[in-house]
Amino acid sequence: MKNRLKVLRAERDWSQGDLAERLEVSRQSVNAIETGRYDPSLPLAFRIARLFGLPVEAIFEAE
Amino acid sequence: MSTRNPAQRRYNKRVIGLSLAYAAALMGVSFVFRDPPPSGPIAWGLALLPALPLVGIFIAMGRYLVEESDEYLRAVESRKALIATGFMLIVTTCWGFLQSFDQVPRVDFYWAAILWFGGLGLGGCANRFAR
């Protein structure tokens, strides 16, 4: 899956660590999701969407 | 594991403690089994002593996977354990048949555990190069 996490994070001037803290996950998780090495579970995808105030499909897109 | 969240800290503590217990048990039992070696149920109990901390390490690994709340880290560690298990099964299966047909020397079963720990290293490398 492709995602816009890095762009959304940059828009808010958050580091990967900042985002990880807000999502209560490890920085490695954020890095793995951003770089497409890991597709988050549905609950985590919804948590990310809620944090950015966007629908899931506005952040994640099937390749 | 490169970060230290509470689950990882607990896991590391358990594994360090159990590793020390394993070293102590192995040295102690090796000493006791020098001439004349014990026999009967006591010998069984003593011979099993070094195995118990290793069993504890396997359980600690399982507990870590249960306690780890970060799904990505859990996935990475699960993949590592699966690769280690596959590696151990492949080597022991091949070795077993070679041994059955007298092509290689007989080795003690506890090497399966050593292979599994080696497999964790392979799993770590696989994780590093995973997509």
N, CA and C atoms of all chains as a GROMACS GRO file, in nm:
protein
  582
    1MET      N    1   0.084  -0.121   0.000
    1MET     CA    2   0.000   0.000   0.000
    1MET      C    3   0.087   0.125   0.000
    2LYS      N    4   0.042   0.224  -0.075
    2LYS     CA    5   0.110   0.354  -0.069
    2LYS      C    6   0.042   0.438   0.039
    3ASN      N    7   0.116   0.533   0.094
    3ASN     CA    8   0.052   0.620   0.192
    3ASN      C    9   0.114   0.760   0.190
    4ARG      N   10   0.040   0.854   0.248
    4ARG     CA   11   0.083   0.995   0.249
    4ARG      C   12   0.132   1.038   0.387
    5LEU      N   13   0.173   0.940   0.463
    5LEU     CA   14   0.209   0.968   0.602
    5LEU      C   15   0.322   1.070   0.614
    6LYS      N   16   0.423   1.052   0.530
    6LYS     CA   17   0.540   1.139   0.539
    6LYS      C   18   0.503   1.284   0.507
    7VAL      N   19   0.418   1.300   0.405
    7VAL     CA   20   0.374   1.435   0.365
    7VAL      C   21   0.291   1.499   0.476
    8LEU      N   22   0.197   1.420   0.528
    8LEU     CA   23   0.109   1.473   0.633
    8LEU      C   24   0.190   1.511   0.757
    9ARG      N   25   0.289   1.429   0.787
    9ARG     CA   26   0.375   1.456   0.903
    9ARG      C   27   0.456   1.583   0.880
   10ALA      N   28   0.511   1.595   0.758
   10ALA     CA   29   0.593   1.712   0.725
   10ALA      C   30   0.510   1.840   0.732
   11GLU      N   31   0.384   1.832   0.687
   11GLU     CA   32   0.295   1.950   0.692
   11GLU      C   33   0.278   2.002   0.834
   12ARG      N   34   0.285   1.911   0.927
   12ARG     CA   35   0.268   1.951   1.068
   12ARG      C   36   0.401   1.972   1.138
   13ASP      N   37   0.507   1.954   1.062
   13ASP     CA   38   0.642   1.973   1.116
   13ASP      C   39   0.670   1.877   1.232
   14TRP      N   40   0.621   1.755   1.217
   14TRP     CA   41   0.644   1.655   1.319
   14TRP      C   42   0.760   1.565   1.276
   15SER      N   43   0.840   1.524   1.371
   15SER     CA   44   0.942   1.423   1.342
   15SER      C   45   0.875   1.286   1.349
   16GLN      N   46   0.948   1.183   1.305
   16GLN     CA   47   0.892   1.047   1.315
   16GLN      C   48   0.866   1.014   1.462
   17GLY      N   49   0.956   1.062   1.549
   17GLY     CA   50   0.939   1.038   1.693
   17GLY      C   51   0.814   1.104   1.746
   18ASP      N   52   0.786   1.229   1.699
   18ASP     CA   53   0.665   1.301   1.743
   18ASP      C   54   0.540   1.221   1.706
   19LEU      N   55   0.539   1.175   1.580
   19LEU     CA   56   0.422   1.101   1.532
   19LEU      C   57   0.407   0.970   1.609
   20ALA      N   58   0.521   0.904   1.630
   20ALA     CA   59   0.519   0.776   1.703
   20ALA      C   60   0.460   0.797   1.843
   21GLU      N   61   0.502   0.906   1.908
   21GLU     CA   62   0.453   0.934   2.042
   21GLU      C   63   0.302   0.956   2.042
   22ARG      N   64   0.256   1.032   1.942
   22ARG     CA   65   0.111   1.061   1.934
   22ARG      C   66   0.031   0.933   1.906
   23LEU      N   67   0.090   0.842   1.830
   23LEU     CA   68   0.019   0.718   1.795
   23LEU      C   69   0.044   0.608   1.899
   24GLU      N   70   0.136   0.634   1.993
   24GLU     CA   71   0.175   0.534   2.093
   24GLU      C   72   0.229   0.408   2.028
   25VAL      N   73   0.316   0.429   1.928
   25VAL     CA   74   0.388   0.317   1.865
   25VAL      C   75   0.536   0.353   1.864
   26SER      N   76   0.620   0.260   1.820
   26SER     CA   77   0.764   0.288   1.815
   26SER      C   78   0.797   0.374   1.692
   27ARG      N   79   0.911   0.443   1.699
   27ARG     CA   80   0.955   0.522   1.584
   27ARG      C   81   0.981   0.431   1.464
   28GLN      N   82   1.028   0.308   1.494
   28GLN     CA   83   1.052   0.213   1.384
   28GLN      C   84   0.923   0.181   1.309
   29SER      N   85   0.812   0.176   1.383
   29SER     CA   86   0.683   0.148   1.319
   29SER      C   87   0.649   0.258   1.219
   30VAL      N   88   0.665   0.382   1.265
   30VAL     CA   89   0.634   0.496   1.177
   30VAL      C   90   0.724   0.490   1.054
   31ASN      N   91   0.852   0.466   1.076
   31ASN     CA   92   0.946   0.459   0.964
   31ASN      C   93   0.908   0.346   0.867
   32ALA      N   94   0.873   0.229   0.922
   32ALA     CA   95   0.838   0.115   0.837
   32ALA      C   96   0.711   0.143   0.757
   33ILE      N   97   0.615   0.211   0.818
   33ILE     CA   98   0.490   0.242   0.747
   33ILE      C   99   0.518   0.346   0.638
   34GLU      N  100   0.592   0.450   0.674
   34GLU     CA  101   0.622   0.557   0.578
   34GLU      C  102   0.695   0.504   0.455
   35THR      N  103   0.788   0.413   0.478
   35THR     CA  104   0.870   0.364   0.367
   35THR      C  105   0.805   0.245   0.296
   36GLY      N  106   0.683   0.209   0.337
   36GLY     CA  107   0.610   0.103   0.269
   36GLY      C  108   0.657  -0.036   0.304
   37ARG      N  109   0.739  -0.048   0.408
   37ARG     CA  110   0.787  -0.181   0.447
   37ARG      C  111   0.684  -0.255   0.532
   38TYR      N  112   0.588  -0.180   0.584
   38TYR     CA  113   0.488  -0.243   0.670
   38TYR      C  114   0.353  -0.176   0.649
   39ASP      N  115   0.253  -0.259   0.628
   39ASP     CA  116   0.116  -0.208   0.618
   39ASP      C  117   0.051  -0.222   0.755
   40PRO      N  118   0.003  -0.110   0.811
   40PRO     CA  119  -0.054  -0.118   0.947
   40PRO      C  120  -0.184  -0.197   0.949
   41SER      N  121  -0.218  -0.245   1.068
   41SER     CA  122  -0.346  -0.314   1.085
   41SER      C  123  -0.458  -0.211   1.069
   42LEU      N  124  -0.581  -0.258   1.054
   42LEU     CA  125  -0.695  -0.166   1.043
   42LEU      C  126  -0.706  -0.074   1.165
   43PRO      N  127  -0.697  -0.130   1.289
   43PRO     CA  128  -0.708  -0.039   1.405
   43PRO      C  129  -0.603   0.071   1.403
   44LEU      N  130  -0.478   0.037   1.365
   44LEU     CA  131  -0.374   0.141   1.363
   44LEU      C  132  -0.398   0.239   1.248
   45ALA      N  133  -0.444   0.188   1.135
   45ALA     CA  134  -0.474   0.277   1.022
   45ALA      C  135  -0.582   0.377   1.062
   46PHE      N  136  -0.683   0.331   1.136
   46PHE     CA  137  -0.790   0.421   1.181
   46PHE      C  138  -0.738   0.522   1.284
   47ARG      N  139  -0.645   0.476   1.368
   47ARG     CA  140  -0.587   0.568   1.467
   47ARG      C  141  -0.511   0.679   1.395
   48ILE      N  142  -0.438   0.641   1.289
   48ILE     CA  143  -0.361   0.739   1.211
   48ILE      C  144  -0.458   0.838   1.145
   49ALA      N  145  -0.564   0.781   1.088
   49ALA     CA  146  -0.662   0.867   1.019
   49ALA      C  147  -0.726   0.965   1.117
   50ARG      N  148  -0.761   0.916   1.235
   50ARG     CA  149  -0.823   1.001   1.337
   50ARG      C  150  -0.729   1.114   1.379
   51LEU      N  151  -0.600   1.078   1.394
   51LEU     CA  152  -0.501   1.177   1.436
   51LEU      C  153  -0.490   1.291   1.334
   52PHE      N  154  -0.494   1.256   1.206
   52PHE     CA  155  -0.482   1.358   1.102
   52PHE      C  156  -0.618   1.418   1.062
   53GLY      N  157  -0.724   1.366   1.118
   53GLY     CA  158  -0.858   1.417   1.087
   53GLY      C  159  -0.898   1.391   0.943
   54LEU      N  160  -0.857   1.279   0.891
   54LEU     CA  161  -0.886   1.244   0.752
   54LEU      C  162  -0.944   1.103   0.745
   55PRO      N  163  -1.016   1.072   0.637
   55PRO     CA  164  -1.059   0.933   0.621
   55PRO      C  165  -0.938   0.844   0.585
   56VAL      N  166  -0.948   0.717   0.618
   56VAL     CA  167  -0.837   0.625   0.593
   56VAL      C  168  -0.793   0.629   0.447
   57GLU      N  169  -0.892   0.633   0.357
   57GLU     CA  170  -0.859   0.626   0.214
   57GLU      C  171  -0.789   0.754   0.164
   58ALA      N  172  -0.791   0.860   0.245
   58ALA     CA  173  -0.718   0.981   0.207
   58ALA      C  174  -0.571   0.970   0.246
   59ILE      N  175  -0.539   0.870   0.323
   59ILE     CA  176  -0.399   0.851   0.367
   59ILE      C  177  -0.338   0.728   0.300
   60PHE      N  178  -0.417   0.621   0.294
   60PHE     CA  179  -0.367   0.496   0.237
   60PHE      C  180  -0.434   0.468   0.103
   61GLU      N  181  -0.354   0.413   0.013
   61GLU     CA  182  -0.407   0.384  -0.120
   61GLU      C  183  -0.348   0.250  -0.165
   62ALA      N  184  -0.437   0.163  -0.215
   62ALA     CA  185  -0.388   0.033  -0.263
   62ALA      C  186  -0.303   0.055  -0.388
   63GLU      N  187  -0.191  -0.018  -0.396
   63GLU     CA  188  -0.101  -0.002  -0.512
   63GLU      C  189  -0.157  -0.076  -0.632
   64MET      N  190   1.686  -0.635   1.902
   64MET     CA  191   1.592  -0.528   1.929
   64MET      C  192   1.666  -0.398   1.957
   65SER      N  193   1.636  -0.298   1.883
   65SER     CA  194   1.716  -0.177   1.894
   65SER      C  195   1.658  -0.077   1.993
   66THR      N  196   1.527  -0.079   2.015
   66THR     CA  197   1.471   0.016   2.110
   66THR      C  198   1.442  -0.057   2.240
   67ARG      N  199   1.407   0.019   2.342
   67ARG     CA  200   1.383  -0.043   2.472
   67ARG      C  201   1.251   0.004   2.528
   68ASN      N  202   1.144  -0.056   2.480
   68ASN     CA  203   1.015  -0.026   2.542
   68ASN      C  204   0.999  -0.122   2.661
   69PRO      N  205   0.895  -0.104   2.745
   69PRO     CA  206   0.885  -0.188   2.865
   69PRO      C  207   0.887  -0.338   2.836
   70ALA      N  208   0.818  -0.382   2.730
   70ALA     CA  209   0.815  -0.526   2.698
   70ALA      C  210   0.954  -0.575   2.662
   71GLN      N  211   1.030  -0.494   2.589
   71GLN     CA  212   1.166  -0.534   2.550
   71GLN      C  213   1.259  -0.536   2.672
   72ARG      N  214   1.238  -0.439   2.760
   72ARG     CA  215   1.322  -0.437   2.881
   72ARG      C  216   1.298  -0.561   2.966
   73ARG      N  217   1.170  -0.598   2.980
   73ARG     CA  218   1.137  -0.719   3.057
   73ARG      C  219   1.198  -0.842   2.989
   74TYR      N  220   1.186  -0.848   2.856
   74TYR     CA  221   1.240  -0.961   2.782
   74TYR      C  222   1.392  -0.971   2.801
   75ASN      N  223   1.460  -0.857   2.787
   75ASN     CA  224   1.606  -0.858   2.802
   75ASN      C  225   1.647  -0.902   2.942
   76LYS      N  226   1.576  -0.851   3.043
   76LYS     CA  227   1.605  -0.888   3.181
   76LYS      C  228   1.590  -1.039   3.200
   77ARG      N  229   1.479  -1.092   3.149
   77ARG     CA  230   1.453  -1.236   3.164
   77ARG      C  231   1.560  -1.318   3.093
   78VAL      N  232   1.595  -1.277   2.971
   78VAL     CA  233   1.692  -1.357   2.894
   78VAL      C  234   1.830  -1.350   2.958
   79ILE      N  235   1.868  -1.232   3.007
   79ILE     CA  236   2.000  -1.222   3.072
   79ILE      C  237   2.004  -1.311   3.196
   80GLY      N  238   1.898  -1.304   3.278
   80GLY     CA  239   1.891  -1.386   3.399
   80GLY      C  240   1.895  -1.534   3.367
   81LEU      N  241   1.818  -1.574   3.266
   81LEU     CA  242   1.812  -1.716   3.229
   81LEU      C  243   1.944  -1.762   3.167
   82SER      N  244   2.011  -1.674   3.093
   82SER     CA  245   2.140  -1.710   3.032
   82SER      C  246   2.244  -1.735   3.142
   83LEU      N  247   2.242  -1.648   3.244
   83LEU     CA  248   2.334  -1.667   3.356
   83LEU      C  249   2.302  -1.798   3.429
   84ALA      N  250   2.172  -1.825   3.446
   84ALA     CA  251   2.130  -1.949   3.513
   84ALA      C  252   2.175  -2.070   3.431
   85TYR      N  253   2.165  -2.059   3.297
   85TYR     CA  254   2.207  -2.168   3.208
   85TYR      C  255   2.357  -2.195   3.224
   86ALA      N  256   2.436  -2.088   3.222
   86ALA     CA  257   2.582  -2.103   3.234
   86ALA      C  258   2.617  -2.168   3.369
   87ALA      N  259   2.550  -2.120   3.476
   87ALA     CA  260   2.577  -2.175   3.609
   87ALA      C  261   2.536  -2.322   3.616
   88ALA      N  262   2.418  -2.354   3.560
   88ALA     CA  263   2.368  -2.492   3.566
   88ALA      C  264   2.460  -2.585   3.486
   89LEU      N  265   2.501  -2.539   3.369
   89LEU     CA  266   2.586  -2.623   3.284
   89LEU      C  267   2.720  -2.652   3.352
   90MET      N  268   2.778  -2.547   3.409
   90MET     CA  269   2.908  -2.565   3.476
   90MET      C  270   2.892  -2.656   3.598
   91GLY      N  271   2.787  -2.632   3.676
   91GLY     CA  272   2.764  -2.711   3.798
   91GLY      C  273   2.740  -2.857   3.764
   92VAL      N  274   2.653  -2.881   3.665
   92VAL     CA  275   2.619  -3.020   3.630
   92VAL      C  276   2.739  -3.092   3.569
   93SER      N  277   2.815  -3.020   3.485
   93SER     CA  278   2.935  -3.081   3.426
   93SER      C  279   3.031  -3.123   3.537
   94PHE      N  280   3.040  -3.039   3.641
   94PHE     CA  281   3.128  -3.071   3.754
   94PHE      C  282   3.078  -3.195   3.827
   95VAL      N  283   2.947  -3.199   3.854
   95VAL     CA  284   2.889  -3.311   3.928
   95VAL      C  285   2.901  -3.443   3.851
   96PHE      N  286   2.894  -3.435   3.716
   96PHE     CA  287   2.896  -3.557   3.635
   96PHE      C  288   3.038  -3.609   3.607
   97ARG      N  289   3.137  -3.547   3.672
   97ARG     CA  290   3.270  -3.606   3.660
   97ARG      C  291   3.271  -3.738   3.739
   98ASP      N  292   3.372  -3.818   3.723
   98ASP     CA  293   3.377  -3.950   3.790
   98ASP      C  294   3.362  -3.938   3.941
   99PRO      N  295   3.282  -4.015   4.005
   99PRO     CA  296   3.184  -4.107   3.947
   99PRO      C  297   3.054  -4.032   3.917
  100PRO      N  298   2.995  -4.051   3.800
  100PRO     CA  299   2.871  -3.977   3.767
  100PRO      C  300   2.755  -4.028   3.852
  101PRO      N  301   2.659  -3.940   3.885
  101PRO     CA  302   2.542  -3.984   3.960
  101PRO      C  303   2.455  -4.076   3.874
  102SER      N  304   2.365  -4.147   3.936
  102SER     CA  305   2.278  -4.236   3.859
  102SER      C  306   2.135  -4.226   3.912
  103GLY      N  307   2.042  -4.288   3.839
  103GLY     CA  308   1.902  -4.293   3.882
  103GLY      C  309   1.831  -4.160   3.863
  104PRO      N  310   1.722  -4.141   3.938
  104PRO     CA  311   1.639  -4.020   3.922
  104PRO      C  312   1.717  -3.891   3.947
  105ILE      N  313   1.815  -3.897   4.038
  105ILE     CA  314   1.895  -3.776   4.066
  105ILE      C  315   1.973  -3.736   3.942
  106ALA      N  316   2.028  -3.836   3.873
  106ALA     CA  317   2.103  -3.808   3.750
  106ALA      C  318   2.011  -3.745   3.645
  107TRP      N  319   1.888  -3.796   3.635
  107TRP     CA  320   1.790  -3.739   3.540
  107TRP      C  321   1.766  -3.592   3.572
  108GLY      N  322   1.738  -3.566   3.699
  108GLY     CA  323   1.709  -3.429   3.742
  108GLY      C  324   1.826  -3.337   3.714
  109LEU      N  325   1.945  -3.384   3.750
  109LEU     CA  326   2.064  -3.301   3.730
  109LEU      C  327   2.089  -3.276   3.580
  110ALA      N  328   2.073  -3.382   3.500
  110ALA     CA  329   2.099  -3.369   3.355
  110ALA      C  330   2.000  -3.272   3.291
  111LEU      N  331   1.880  -3.265   3.349
  111LEU     CA  332   1.778  -3.174   3.293
  111LEU      C  333   1.800  -3.028   3.334
  112LEU      N  334   1.877  -3.007   3.440
  112LEU     CA  335   1.892  -2.871   3.493
  112LEU      C  336   1.933  -2.767   3.389
  113PRO      N  337   2.037  -2.793   3.305
  113PRO     CA  338   2.075  -2.689   3.207
  113PRO      C  339   1.966  -2.664   3.102
  114ALA      N  340   1.878  -2.764   3.083
  114ALA     CA  341   1.773  -2.747   2.981
  114ALA      C  342   1.668  -2.647   3.029
  115LEU      N  343   1.646  -2.642   3.161
  115LEU     CA  344   1.535  -2.560   3.211
  115LEU      C  345   1.548  -2.411   3.179
  116PRO      N  346   1.668  -2.350   3.199
  116PRO     CA  347   1.679  -2.208   3.161
  116PRO      C  348   1.659  -2.185   3.011
  117LEU      N  349   1.700  -2.284   2.929
  117LEU     CA  350   1.678  -2.269   2.784
  117LEU      C  351   1.529  -2.272   2.752
  118VAL      N  352   1.458  -2.363   2.820
  118VAL     CA  353   1.312  -2.367   2.803
  118VAL      C  354   1.253  -2.232   2.846
  119GLY      N  355   1.309  -2.178   2.954
  119GLY     CA  356   1.265  -2.047   3.003
  119GLY      C  357   1.286  -1.938   2.898
  120ILE      N  358   1.396  -1.947   2.824
  120ILE     CA  359   1.422  -1.846   2.720
  120ILE      C  360   1.318  -1.856   2.609
  121PHE      N  361   1.281  -1.980   2.573
  121PHE     CA  362   1.176  -1.996   2.470
  121PHE      C  363   1.044  -1.936   2.521
  122ILE      N  364   1.015  -1.960   2.648
  122ILE     CA  365   0.891  -1.906   2.704
  122ILE      C  366   0.899  -1.753   2.710
  123ALA      N  367   1.018  -1.700   2.746
  123ALA     CA  368   1.036  -1.554   2.752
  123ALA      C  369   1.009  -1.492   2.614
  124MET      N  370   1.054  -1.562   2.511
  124MET     CA  371   1.030  -1.513   2.374
  124MET      C  372   0.879  -1.508   2.345
  125GLY      N  373   0.810  -1.615   2.386
  125GLY     CA  374   0.665  -1.620   2.367
  125GLY      C  375   0.595  -1.510   2.446
  126ARG      N  376   0.641  -1.491   2.570
  126ARG     CA  377   0.579  -1.386   2.654
  126ARG      C  378   0.603  -1.249   2.594
  127TYR      N  379   0.723  -1.229   2.538
  127TYR     CA  380   0.752  -1.100   2.474
  127TYR      C  381   0.652  -1.074   2.361
  128LEU      N  382   0.628  -1.178   2.280
  128LEU     CA  383   0.536  -1.158   2.167
  128LEU      C  384   0.395  -1.126   2.217
  129VAL      N  385   0.359  -1.181   2.332
  129VAL     CA  386   0.226  -1.152   2.389
  129VAL      C  387   0.223  -1.012   2.449
  130GLU      N  388   0.334  -0.973   2.515
  130GLU     CA  389   0.335  -0.846   2.589
  130GLU      C  390   0.366  -0.725   2.500
  131GLU      N  391   0.428  -0.748   2.385
  131GLU     CA  392   0.466  -0.636   2.298
  131GLU      C  393   0.340  -0.572   2.240
  132SER      N  394   0.320  -0.445   2.270
  132SER     CA  395   0.197  -0.378   2.224
  132SER      C  396   0.215  -0.314   2.087
  133ASP      N  397   0.340  -0.301   2.043
  133ASP     CA  398   0.366  -0.239   1.912
  133ASP      C  399   0.355  -0.346   1.804
  134GLU      N  400   0.255  -0.332   1.717
  134GLU     CA  401   0.228  -0.439   1.621
  134GLU      C  402   0.341  -0.461   1.521
  135TYR      N  403   0.411  -0.354   1.484
  135TYR     CA  404   0.521  -0.370   1.388
  135TYR      C  405   0.636  -0.450   1.451
  136LEU      N  406   0.674  -0.414   1.574
  136LEU     CA  407   0.781  -0.487   1.642
  136LEU      C  408   0.742  -0.633   1.664
  137ARG      N  409   0.613  -0.653   1.694
  137ARG     CA  410   0.564  -0.790   1.713
  137ARG      C  411   0.576  -0.869   1.582
  138ALA      N  412   0.542  -0.805   1.472
  138ALA     CA  413   0.550  -0.872   1.342
  138ALA      C  414   0.696  -0.905   1.307
  139VAL      N  415   0.784  -0.811   1.334
  139VAL     CA  416   0.926  -0.830   1.303
  139VAL      C  417   0.986  -0.945   1.385
  140GLU      N  418   0.951  -0.946   1.516
  140GLU     CA  419   1.004  -1.052   1.603
  140GLU      C  420   0.940  -1.188   1.570
  141SER      N  421   0.814  -1.187   1.530
  141SER     CA  422   0.748  -1.312   1.491
  141SER      C  423   0.814  -1.370   1.367
  142ARG      N  424   0.844  -1.282   1.271
  142ARG     CA  425   0.909  -1.329   1.148
  142ARG      C  426   1.046  -1.388   1.180
  143LYS      N  427   1.117  -1.321   1.272
  143LYS     CA  428   1.248  -1.370   1.313
  143LYS      C  429   1.237  -1.511   1.372
  144ALA      N  430   1.138  -1.531   1.459
  144ALA     CA  431   1.120  -1.662   1.523
  144ALA      C  432   1.079  -1.767   1.420
  145LEU      N  433   0.996  -1.727   1.323
  145LEU     CA  434   0.954  -1.822   1.220
  145LEU      C  435   1.073  -1.865   1.134
  146ILE      N  436   1.157  -1.770   1.100
  146ILE     CA  437   1.275  -1.801   1.019
  146ILE      C  438   1.369  -1.893   1.099
  147ALA      N  439   1.384  -1.863   1.227
  147ALA     CA  440   1.469  -1.947   1.313
  147ALA      C  441   1.414  -2.089   1.320
  148THR      N  442   1.282  -2.100   1.334
  148THR     CA  443   1.219  -2.232   1.342
  148THR      C  444   1.237  -2.309   1.210
  149GLY      N  445   1.215  -2.241   1.099
  149GLY     CA  446   1.233  -2.304   0.967
  149GLY      C  447   1.377  -2.350   0.948
  150PHE      N  448   1.471  -2.264   0.985
  150PHE     CA  449   1.614  -2.297   0.970
  150PHE      C  450   1.647  -2.422   1.054
  151MET      N  451   1.601  -2.422   1.178
  151MET     CA  452   1.629  -2.534   1.268
  151MET      C  453   1.567  -2.663   1.213
  152LEU      N  454   1.444  -2.655   1.163
  152LEU     CA  455   1.377  -2.775   1.111
  152LEU      C  456   1.448  -2.828   0.986
  153ILE      N  457   1.490  -2.737   0.899
  153ILE     CA  458   1.558  -2.780   0.776
  153ILE      C  459   1.688  -2.852   0.809
  154VAL      N  460   1.769  -2.788   0.896
  154VAL     CA  461   1.900  -2.846   0.928
  154VAL      C  462   1.884  -2.978   1.002
  155THR      N  463   1.793  -2.983   1.102
  155THR     CA  464   1.779  -3.107   1.180
  155THR      C  465   1.719  -3.220   1.095
  156THR      N  466   1.627  -3.186   1.004
  156THR     CA  467   1.569  -3.289   0.917
  156THR      C  468   1.676  -3.347   0.826
  157CYS      N  469   1.753  -3.258   0.760
  157CYS     CA  470   1.858  -3.305   0.669
  157CYS      C  471   1.963  -3.385   0.747
  158TRP      N  472   2.004  -3.328   0.861
  158TRP     CA  473   2.107  -3.397   0.942
  158TRP      C  474   2.055  -3.533   0.989
  159GLY      N  475   1.929  -3.539   1.026
  159GLY     CA  476   1.870  -3.664   1.074
  159GLY      C  477   1.880  -3.775   0.971
  160PHE      N  478   1.849  -3.742   0.846
  160PHE     CA  479   1.857  -3.845   0.741
  160PHE      C  480   2.002  -3.881   0.711
  161LEU      N  481   2.088  -3.780   0.707
  161LEU     CA  482   2.231  -3.810   0.686
  161LEU      C  483   2.283  -3.900   0.797
  162GLN      N  484   2.236  -3.874   0.919
  162GLN     CA  485   2.278  -3.953   1.034
  162GLN      C  486   2.222  -4.096   1.025
  163SER      N  487   2.097  -4.107   0.980
  163SER     CA  488   2.035  -4.240   0.967
  163SER      C  489   2.113  -4.330   0.871
  164PHE      N  490   2.169  -4.267   0.768
  164PHE     CA  491   2.244  -4.346   0.670
  164PHE      C  492   2.395  -4.338   0.694
  165ASP      N  493   2.429  -4.303   0.820
  165ASP     CA  494   2.570  -4.305   0.865
  165ASP      C  495   2.663  -4.219   0.780
  166GLN      N  496   2.613  -4.104   0.734
  166GLN     CA  497   2.698  -4.015   0.654
  166GLN      C  498   2.758  -3.903   0.737
  167VAL      N  499   2.704  -3.882   0.854
  167VAL     CA  500   2.755  -3.776   0.943
  167VAL      C  501   2.758  -3.832   1.085
  168PRO      N  502   2.840  -3.772   1.172
  168PRO     CA  503   2.842  -3.821   1.310
  168PRO      C  504   2.710  -3.791   1.383
  169ARG      N  505   2.682  -3.870   1.487
  169ARG     CA  506   2.563  -3.847   1.568
  169ARG      C  507   2.585  -3.723   1.655
  170VAL      N  508   2.485  -3.640   1.664
  170VAL     CA  509   2.498  -3.521   1.750
  170VAL      C  510   2.385  -3.519   1.851
  171ASP      N  511   2.410  -3.451   1.962
  171ASP     CA  512   2.309  -3.442   2.068
  171ASP      C  513   2.191  -3.354   2.023
  172PHE      N  514   2.071  -3.391   2.072
  172PHE     CA  515   1.950  -3.318   2.032
  172PHE      C  516   1.953  -3.170   2.071
  173TYR      N  517   2.027  -3.138   2.178
  173TYR     CA  518   2.021  -2.997   2.222
  173TYR      C  519   2.078  -2.902   2.117
  174TRP      N  520   2.142  -2.958   2.015
  174TRP     CA  521   2.191  -2.871   1.908
  174TRP      C  522   2.075  -2.804   1.834
  175ALA      N  523   1.957  -2.864   1.843
  175ALA     CA  524   1.839  -2.802   1.781
  175ALA      C  525   1.817  -2.662   1.839
  176ALA      N  526   1.833  -2.651   1.973
  176ALA     CA  527   1.815  -2.520   2.038
  176ALA      C  528   1.923  -2.423   1.991
  177ILE      N  529   2.046  -2.472   1.980
  177ILE     CA  530   2.156  -2.384   1.937
  177ILE      C  531   2.130  -2.336   1.793
  178LEU      N  532   2.083  -2.430   1.709
  178LEU     CA  533   2.050  -2.392   1.570
  178LEU      C  534   1.940  -2.287   1.569
  179TRP      N  535   1.843  -2.303   1.659
  179TRP     CA  536   1.731  -2.208   1.662
  179TRP      C  537   1.781  -2.069   1.699
  180PHE      N  538   1.872  -2.063   1.798
  180PHE     CA  539   1.926  -1.932   1.836
  180PHE      C  540   2.007  -1.873   1.720
  181GLY      N  541   2.080  -1.960   1.648
  181GLY     CA  542   2.152  -1.912   1.528
  181GLY      C  543   2.054  -1.862   1.424
  182GLY      N  544   1.941  -1.933   1.413
  182GLY     CA  545   1.836  -1.894   1.318
  182GLY      C  546   1.778  -1.758   1.350
  183LEU      N  547   1.776  -1.721   1.479
  183LEU     CA  548   1.727  -1.587   1.516
  183LEU      C  549   1.816  -1.480   1.453
  184GLY      N  550   1.947  -1.510   1.448
  184GLY     CA  551   2.039  -1.417   1.383
  184GLY      C  552   2.008  -1.404   1.235
  185LEU      N  553   1.980  -1.519   1.171
  185LEU     CA  554   1.943  -1.517   1.029
  185LEU      C  555   1.814  -1.438   1.009
  186GLY      N  556   1.720  -1.460   1.102
  186GLY     CA  557   1.592  -1.388   1.096
  186GLY      C  558   1.613  -1.238   1.109
  187GLY      N  559   1.707  -1.200   1.196
  187GLY     CA  560   1.739  -1.058   1.213
  187GLY      C  561   1.792  -0.999   1.082
  188CYS      N  562   1.879  -1.076   1.014
  188CYS     CA  563   1.934  -1.030   0.884
  188CYS      C  564   1.820  -1.020   0.782
  189ALA      N  565   1.732  -1.120   0.782
  189ALA     CA  566   1.620  -1.120   0.686
  189ALA      C  567   1.533  -0.997   0.710
  190ASN      N  568   1.510  -0.963   0.836
  190ASN     CA  569   1.429  -0.845   0.868
  190ASN      C  570   1.495  -0.718   0.815
  191ARG      N  571   1.627  -0.716   0.827
  191ARG     CA  572   1.701  -0.596   0.784
  191ARG      C  573   1.687  -0.574   0.634
  192PHE      N  574   1.684  -0.687   0.560
  192PHE     CA  575   1.678  -0.675   0.414
  192PHE      C  576   1.537  -0.691   0.359
  193ALA      N  577   1.438  -0.704   0.450
  193ALA     CA  578   1.300  -0.720   0.404
  193ALA      C  579   1.257  -0.591   0.335
  194ARG      N  580   1.162  -0.605   0.243
  194ARG     CA  581   1.113  -0.493   0.162
  194ARG      C  582   1.080  -0.371   0.250
   0.00000   0.00000   0.00000
